[in-house]
Amino acid sequence: MAKYVVSGGRRVAGFAPGDVVDMDDLEGVDVAHLIAAGHLAPHKPAKAVKADVEPQPEPAIEKEEN
């Protein structure tokens, strides 16, 4: 299902700028017109970035002799 982010400076169909909505939320709304007018933009979530870090060996624990 397509998701959109409210990108204009005004509320759209009751949603505030920055809100992510889907087609169910926009039922009865002319989505193509809102996209063309700049009020909605396709939602592109940021991809998670995996840390490129090698695991470090655990330090050796020295035992005290009695």
N, C-alpha and C positions, 0 to 999 in steps of 0.2 A: 504494500500500500504506500502511495506517495505521501511524503511528509514535507511540510513547508514551514518556514520561519517567518514570522511577521517582521518585515524589514522596514516598513515606513515609520514615520513619527507619530502615527495615530493608531487608535484601536481598530481592529478589523474583526467584524462578526463577534465582538465581545472579548477579543483576545488582545493583550497588550504587546507592544513592540518587544521582540526577543522571544516570545512564546513560540513553541513548536506545535504545529497542528497537523492533523491528517484529514483525508477526504471526508471522513465521518463527521468531523467537527465543522466542516465547511459545506455541509449539505444545503443545497438551494442557493449557493453563492457562485457567482461567475468567477471561478478561479483563474481562468485564462486572462480575463480583464484585469484582475488584481495583480497578476504577475507582470503583465505588460505595463501597468501603471507604477510598478515598483513597490507595491504594498506587501507583496509576498515574494519569497525567493525559495528555490528548492533547498531543503535541509540537507547539508552535507556534514555529518558528524565527524569530528576529528578522529583520526585513527590513533589507537593507543601505540605509543612508542615503547618498545622493549629496550631496556637498558643493555648496552653492549659491554657488560662488565663480566670479567672472568671471576669465578668464585675464588675467594682467598682462602688458603689453608688456615685451619684454626691453629693458634699458637700452642706450642707444647707446654704442658703444665708440669713444672718440676716438683717432684715430691721431696719433702724434707725428711732427712733421715734422723731418727731419734737416737 
